[in-house]
């Protein structure tokens, strides 16, 4: 804004306000005279001291924050099912069982590649496959969980659709994949609190109301990496 115009326009406005309120000018001077500047400076100094105490981790406000933090650390964290969010899982089907596998332990999911048989391999190992240029053993998940042979699960029947290979994240362990009949969906699954029957086997962590077997991925990975 032009300073000349601003100065010229402001003076008449102030004069008009003063004339409309005869006591305005007198009050302005008395207000200025009534300010206790020493008190203002003391108040500002006290506030500055309080802020310094707070940032240094002292004082009542800092004590309250620390007390709240201690309370949060003392609280028992909620499990996934208690928080209502569940665990991201791949829901896939074996010969007769619906399985839940935690996504964070899975790599590729591919239609069954060409399978090379391995003579003398344990019944749960169907053979070896190659996925993304990496050769790995292919395990029959039904066989791992129940001891059912691959032939009994129907993989050798003429015209049988072989299903899918689920590559596991084995880290530095031997690469491995699981064979499953169908891949249904990805979902957040809340773990039930009921105990698992002994006949479910050591690889089943929980069983949901719709009879889905939630796998113990740590135990499964230990098994296939050996």
C-alpha positions in Angstrom: 0.0 0.0 0.0 1.2 3.6 -0.8 2.5 5.1 2.5 1.3 8.6 1.6 -2.2 7.3 1.0 -2.1 5.2 4.1 -1.0 8.1 6.3 -3.5 10.5 4.7 -6.4 8.0 5.0 -5.6 6.8 8.6 -5.6 10.3 10.2 -9.2 11.2 9.3 -10.4 7.8 10.4 -8.7 8.1 13.8 -10.1 11.6 14.2 -13.6 10.4 13.3 -13.4 7.6 15.9 -12.1 10.0 18.6 -14.9 12.5 17.8 -17.5 9.7 17.9 -16.2 8.7 21.3 -15.0 11.7 23.2 -13.3 9.6 25.9 -11.4 7.5 23.4 -8.2 9.5 23.2 -8.1 10.1 26.9 -8.7 6.4 27.6 -5.9 5.4 25.1 -3.4 7.5 27.2 -4.6 6.1 30.5 -4.4 2.5 29.3 -0.8 3.0 28.2 0.0 4.6 31.5 -1.7 1.8 33.5 0.5 -1.1 32.0 2.9 -2.5 34.6 5.8 -3.3 32.4 7.8 -4.8 35.2 5.0 -7.3 35.9 4.8 -8.2 32.2 8.5 -8.9 32.0 8.3 -11.0 35.2 5.5 -13.1 33.7 7.3 -13.6 30.4 10.5 -14.7 32.4 8.5 -17.2 34.4 6.9 -18.7 31.3 10.3 -19.0 29.6 11.6 -20.7 32.7 8.7 -23.1 32.6 9.3 -23.9 29.0 13.0 -24.6 29.6 12.1 -27.0 32.5 9.6 -28.8 30.2 12.1 -29.3 27.3 14.7 -30.4 29.9 12.3 -33.2 31.1 11.4 -31.5 34.3 8.4 -29.7 35.7 4.7 -30.8 36.2 3.8 -31.0 32.5 6.9 -33.2 31.8 6.1 -35.3 34.8 2.6 -36.0 33.5 3.9 -37.0 30.1 6.5 -39.4 31.6 3.8 -40.9 33.9 1.5 -41.5 30.9 4.4 -43.1 28.9 5.2 -45.4 31.8 1.5 -46.4 32.0 1.5 -47.2 28.2 4.6 -49.3 28.5 3.0 -51.3 31.4 -0.1 -52.1 29.4 -0.2 -55.6 27.9 -0.3 -55.4 24.1 -3.4 -56.7 22.4 -3.2 -59.8 20.2 -4.4 -59.6 16.6 -7.7 -61.2 17.3 -8.3 -59.0 20.4 -7.7 -55.8 18.4 -10.2 -57.1 15.8 -7.8 -56.6 12.8 -6.7 -60.2 12.3 -3.6 -61.5 10.5 -3.3 -61.3 6.7 -3.4 -64.8 5.3 -3.7 -66.8 2.1 -6.7 -69.1 2.3 -6.0 -72.2 0.2 -7.5 -75.7 -0.1 -5.8 -79.1 0.0 -7.4 -82.4 -0.8 -9.9 -82.1 2.0 -8.7 -79.3 4.3 -8.9 -75.5 4.1 -5.6 -73.9 5.2 -4.7 -70.4 6.4 -1.0 -69.4 5.7 0.4 -66.1 6.9 1.3 -64.0 3.9 4.5 -62.6 5.3 6.0 -66.1 5.0 5.0 -66.6 1.3 6.8 -65.7 -1.9 5.5 -66.6 -5.3 2.2 -68.4 -6.1 2.3 -70.1 -9.5 0.2 -72.8 -11.3 1.9 -76.1 -10.8 5.1 -76.2 -12.9 6.6 -79.3 -14.4 7.5 -81.7 -11.7 10.6 -83.9 -11.6 10.3 -87.0 -9.3 13.0 -87.8 -6.8 13.5 -91.5 -6.2 13.7 -92.4 -2.6 12.3 -89.1 -1.4 10.1 -89.0 1.8 6.4 -89.4 1.0 5.6 -85.7 1.6 8.1 -84.6 -1.0 6.5 -84.8 -4.5 9.7 -83.9 -6.3 11.5 -80.8 -7.4 10.3 -77.8 -9.5 11.8 -74.6 -10.9 10.3 -71.3 -10.1 11.8 -68.0 -11.2 15.0 -69.8 -12.2 15.4 -71.5 -8.7 15.2 -75.2 -8.2 13.4 -76.3 -5.0 11.7 -79.2 -3.4 7.9 -79.4 -3.6 6.1 -80.6 -0.5 2.5 -81.9 -0.4 0.9 -79.8 2.4 -1.7 -82.5 3.1 1.2 -85.0 3.4 3.1 -82.8 5.9 0.0 -82.2 8.1 -1.6 -85.6 8.0 1.0 -88.1 6.6 -1.2 -88.8 3.6 0.8 -90.0 0.6 0.6 -88.0 -2.6 -0.9 -91.0 -4.5 -3.7 -91.2 -1.9 -4.3 -87.5 -2.3 -5.0 -88.1 -6.0 -2.0 -86.4 -7.6 -1.2 -89.4 -9.8 -4.7 -89.9 -11.2 -4.9 -89.4 -15.0 -6.3 -86.0 -16.0 -6.0 -84.6 -12.5 -5.5 -80.8 -12.3 -2.2 -80.4 -10.4 -3.1 -77.2 -8.6 -0.6 -74.5 -7.4 2.9 -74.2 -6.0 3.3 -71.8 -3.1 6.9 -70.7 -2.7 7.9 -70.2 0.9 10.3 -67.5 2.3 13.0 -69.7 3.8 15.7 -67.1 4.1 19.1 -68.7 4.1 17.5 -72.2 4.4 16.9 -74.6 1.5 14.3 -73.3 -0.9 11.0 -75.0 -0.7 7.4 -74.8 -2.0 4.0 -76.3 -1.0 1.6 -77.9 -3.3 -2.1 -77.0 -2.8 -5.2 -77.8 -4.9 -6.9 -74.4 -4.9 -6.0 -70.8 -3.9 -9.2 -69.1 -2.8 -8.5 -65.6 -1.4 -6.5 -63.3 0.8 -8.2 -62.3 4.1 -7.5 -60.9 7.6 -8.1 -63.9 9.9 -8.6 -63.5 13.6 -7.1 -66.4 15.5 -9.6 -68.2 17.7 -8.8 -68.6 21.4 -9.9 -72.3 21.7 -7.2 -74.9 22.1 -6.2 -77.1 19.2 -7.0 -80.9 19.4 -3.9 -83.1 19.6 -5.0 -85.0 16.5 -4.6 -81.8 14.4 -0.9 -82.3 14.5 2.1 -80.1 15.4 1.8 -77.9 12.3 -1.7 -76.6 13.1 -1.8 -73.5 15.2 -5.5 -73.0 15.4 -8.8 -74.1 13.9 -11.5 -71.5 13.0 -15.2 -71.9 13.3 -15.4 -72.7 9.5 -12.9 -75.5 10.0 -9.9 -73.7 8.5 -6.6 -75.0 9.8 -4.3 -72.1 10.6 -0.7 -73.3 10.1 2.1 -72.7 12.5 4.4 -71.2 9.9 7.5 -71.2 12.2 7.2 -75.0 12.7 6.4 -75.5 9.0 9.5 -73.6 7.9 11.7 -75.4 10.3 10.5 -78.7 8.8 11.0 -77.9 5.2 14.3 -76.1 5.6 16.1 -79.2 7.1 
